[in-house]
Amino acid sequence: MDFLSVLLANSDAVLHSTLIASTPLLLAALGETVAERAGVINIGLEGILLTGAFSGMAGSYFTGSPTVGLLLGGVSGMLLALLFAGLTVGLGADQIIIGVSLNLLAVGLTGVLYRGLFGVTGQALTVSTFSPLSPPLLNSIPFVGYVLFHHTALVYFALLLVPISGFLLFHTRAGLQLQAVGDHPQAAETLGISVASTRTIAVMIEGVLGGIAGSYLSLAYSNTFIEGMSAGRGFIALAIVIFGRWRPWGVLAGALFFGAATALQFHIQALGSALPYQWVLMLPYILTLVTLAIAGTRIAPPLALGQVYKRG
């Protein structure tokens, strides 16, 4: 009971940490939502996050500018996504197999490059990072000021993307065409919509957002790079897309839900809970399995999701 009262007394810190932990999940899940709405499922999202994290750290380390690191992270994610699109959309390869291969490529590539550039000692490097924005009046509001108005610009960028992506997907011609490609690619093609181009652009958008999400991990979350630091967030983002029913506002709710689980994980450990730390570390991943088990059987995905389309 004392532990719960302490946790409630620190609720502002928990909510603040929730937004921080939710941001990379939200960015990655929004990108995956766009791709899946176009009929492409990219299991390689985990690898895109990891590559973005390394590129962001390396860019910031060598230039001293986290902005350059962020741009490099987005570009690296886009290049990896283009490789995925070329093999799946262009050549018709199986999306799941290529996605898994992409993850393995990212783990090996980032590991080799990290050790080649910074040595094999495993010494963590601290890089220049983004500073929190603290509006003078807003950040002084009791409770709300600390929870909402003491974050880096990337947090607000991710939140702003939710209404923007919702509008673009459901209230613009391009968004409706993208959804048509994800549901009925043959019919979309007969209307003059290029399925290959639409899917490739959707995957590129996913790559950029996934790369930025990875850069956030190294430039605003941990201020360094560690091999494998994506730690399953790409797979959690895939679950969030299902949780959110392929809609940006639902994805936001899912990201906050899983972000809260991650925040609680750290706060429970910091407050000295008697619960074994292994169980605490498992919390976000257990929630992922439960979400997929419960929601996955009740929600209909885009009709052509994961299906190879050959013009003809």
Secondary structure, 3 states (H helix, E strand, C coil): CHHHHHHHHCHHHHHHHHHHHHHHHHHHHHHHHHHHHCCCCCCCHHHHHHHHHHHHHHHHHHHCCHHHHHHHHHHHHHHHHHHHHHHHHHCCCCHHHHHHHHHHHHHHHHHHHHHHHHCCCCCCCCCCCCCCECCCCHHHCCCHHHHHCCECHHHHHHHHHHHHHHHHHHHCHHHHHHHHHHHCHHHHHHCCCCHHHHHHHHHHHHHHHHHHHHHHHHHHHCCCCCCCCCCCHHHHHHHHHHHCCCCHHHHHHHHHHHHHHHHHHHHHHHCCCCCCHHHHHHHHHHHHHHHHHHHCCCCCCCCCCCCCCCCC
